[in-house]
Amino acid sequence: MSTLRCDKCSGYYCFAGNWDESKAPENCPMLLYPEIFACARDRSLEEKVRELNVPAAMVEKEGFAKIDGKNAPCYPRIREIVEFAKKTGRTHIGIAFCKSSSAEAKMIGDIFDSFGLDVDAVLCKCGGISKNEVGIPEEYKVRGAGAFEASCNPVT
């Protein structure tokens, strides 16, 4: 069972800028792994990382609007990715996708293409490595025992 559950936080104190150990729920990642967050803070001060923070903040700011006095997102996430790529001079983007999400991957690839990005898209089963070859029992095959099924390939 996972112990990291920001979705269960009632205050999102780190987001609000008022994180306090006494307010944090017991499963708060910042409470459980302070050394990781200290390292992340140090890394975020490195020039190479800082150079990404400004365009990221610009995209975030441009992608919100005031609606009824509250900040509300108006860019879909895919647009944020495109805008971030443009602001950072990126022209090449990769998509790794599951076979069951191939229709969505095609749509995303087409969107990236329409913005002039060079796209590489790789299916999770790329390489066609048999489930049998990696030791997956026949009873776990979707198509049934004896059928060829490619295993998901987390390596490539």
C-alpha positions as CSV (number, residue, x, y, z in Angstrom):
1,M,0.0,0.0,0.0
2,S,1.3,3.4,-0.9
3,T,2.2,5.8,1.9
4,L,2.4,8.9,-0.3
5,R,-1.0,10.4,-0.6
6,C,-1.2,14.1,-1.4
7,D,-4.7,13.4,-2.7
8,K,-5.7,12.9,0.9
9,C,-4.4,16.2,2.2
10,S,-7.0,18.6,3.4
11,G,-4.9,21.8,3.2
12,Y,-2.4,21.4,0.4
13,Y,-0.2,23.5,2.7
14,C,2.9,23.2,0.5
15,F,1.0,24.7,-2.4
16,A,-0.3,27.5,-0.3
17,G,3.1,28.4,1.0
18,N,2.3,27.7,4.6
19,W,3.7,24.1,5.1
20,D,4.2,23.4,8.7
21,E,5.1,20.0,10.1
22,S,2.4,20.2,12.7
23,K,-0.3,20.7,10.0
24,A,1.0,18.0,7.6
25,P,-0.9,14.7,7.5
26,E,1.1,11.7,8.6
27,N,1.4,10.5,5.0
28,C,2.8,13.8,3.7
29,P,5.8,13.1,1.4
30,M,7.5,16.2,2.8
31,L,7.2,14.8,6.2
32,L,8.3,11.2,5.3
33,Y,11.1,12.1,2.9
34,P,12.6,15.5,4.0
35,E,16.0,14.6,2.5
36,I,14.5,14.2,-1.0
37,F,12.8,17.6,-0.8
38,A,16.0,19.2,0.5
39,C,17.8,17.7,-2.4
40,A,15.1,18.9,-4.8
41,R,15.3,22.4,-3.4
42,D,19.1,22.4,-3.9
43,R,18.8,21.1,-7.5
44,S,16.1,23.7,-8.3
45,L,18.7,26.4,-7.6
46,E,21.1,25.0,-10.2
47,E,21.3,27.2,-13.3
48,K,20.3,24.4,-15.7
49,V,17.1,23.8,-13.7
50,R,16.4,27.5,-13.0
51,E,16.5,28.1,-16.8
52,L,13.3,26.0,-17.0
53,N,11.5,27.6,-14.1
54,V,10.9,30.9,-15.8
55,P,9.3,29.5,-18.9
56,A,7.3,27.0,-16.9
57,A,6.0,29.9,-14.7
58,M,5.2,31.9,-17.8
59,V,3.1,29.1,-19.3
60,E,1.4,28.5,-16.0
61,K,0.5,32.2,-15.7
62,E,-0.6,32.5,-19.3
63,G,-2.7,29.4,-18.9
64,F,-4.9,30.8,-16.1
65,A,-7.7,33.4,-16.1
66,K,-9.6,35.1,-13.4
67,I,-13.1,33.7,-13.3
68,D,-15.5,35.0,-10.6
69,G,-12.4,36.4,-8.9
70,K,-10.6,33.0,-8.8
71,N,-7.7,31.6,-10.8
72,A,-9.0,29.0,-13.2
73,P,-7.0,27.0,-15.7
74,C,-7.9,27.8,-19.3
75,Y,-5.2,25.9,-21.2
76,P,-5.6,22.1,-21.6
77,R,-2.4,20.3,-20.5
78,I,-1.5,19.4,-24.0
79,R,-1.4,23.1,-24.8
80,E,0.8,23.7,-21.8
81,I,3.3,21.2,-23.2
82,V,3.3,22.9,-26.6
83,E,3.8,26.4,-25.0
84,F,6.5,25.1,-22.8
85,A,8.3,23.5,-25.7
86,K,8.1,26.8,-27.7
87,K,9.3,29.0,-24.8
88,T,12.3,26.7,-24.2
89,G,13.2,26.3,-27.8
90,R,12.4,22.6,-27.9
91,T,11.4,21.3,-31.3
92,H,11.5,17.6,-30.7
93,I,9.1,15.7,-28.3
94,G,8.6,12.1,-27.4
95,I,5.5,10.2,-26.5
96,A,5.5,6.8,-24.9
97,F,2.1,5.1,-24.9
98,C,0.2,2.0,-24.1
99,K,-1.5,0.1,-26.9
100,S,-4.8,0.7,-25.2
101,S,-4.2,4.4,-25.5
102,S,-3.1,4.4,-29.2
103,A,-6.0,6.5,-30.4
104,E,-5.1,9.2,-27.9
105,A,-1.4,8.9,-28.7
106,K,-2.3,9.5,-32.4
107,M,-4.4,12.6,-31.5
108,I,-1.6,14.0,-29.3
109,G,1.0,13.3,-32.0
110,D,-1.2,15.0,-34.6
111,I,-1.6,18.0,-32.2
112,F,2.2,18.2,-31.7
113,D,2.7,17.9,-35.5
114,S,0.3,20.8,-36.1
115,F,2.4,23.0,-33.9
116,G,5.5,22.1,-35.9
117,L,7.1,19.8,-33.3
118,D,9.1,16.8,-34.4
119,V,7.5,13.8,-32.8
120,D,8.8,10.4,-31.8
121,A,6.2,8.0,-30.5
122,V,6.9,4.6,-29.0
123,L,4.5,1.9,-28.2
124,C,5.0,0.2,-24.8
125,K,5.1,-3.2,-26.5
126,C,7.7,-2.0,-29.0
127,G,10.2,-4.8,-29.6
128,G,7.6,-7.6,-29.6
129,I,9.2,-9.4,-26.7
130,S,6.9,-12.4,-25.9
131,K,5.3,-12.6,-22.5
132,N,6.5,-16.2,-22.4
133,E,10.1,-15.1,-22.9
134,V,10.0,-12.8,-19.8
135,G,8.3,-15.5,-17.6
136,I,4.7,-14.3,-17.6
137,P,2.4,-17.3,-16.9
138,E,-0.1,-18.2,-19.6
139,E,-3.0,-17.5,-17.2
140,Y,-2.1,-13.8,-17.3
141,K,-2.4,-13.4,-21.1
142,V,-5.3,-11.3,-22.3
143,R,-5.8,-13.3,-25.5
144,G,-5.6,-16.6,-23.6
145,A,-3.1,-19.4,-23.1
146,G,-1.0,-20.3,-26.1
147,A,-1.6,-17.0,-27.9
148,F,1.4,-14.7,-28.7
149,E,1.3,-11.6,-26.6
150,A,4.0,-9.0,-26.5
151,S,5.0,-7.9,-23.1
152,C,5.1,-4.3,-22.0
153,N,8.6,-3.1,-22.5
154,P,9.6,-0.6,-19.7
155,V,13.3,-0.7,-20.9
156,T,13.0,1.0,-24.3
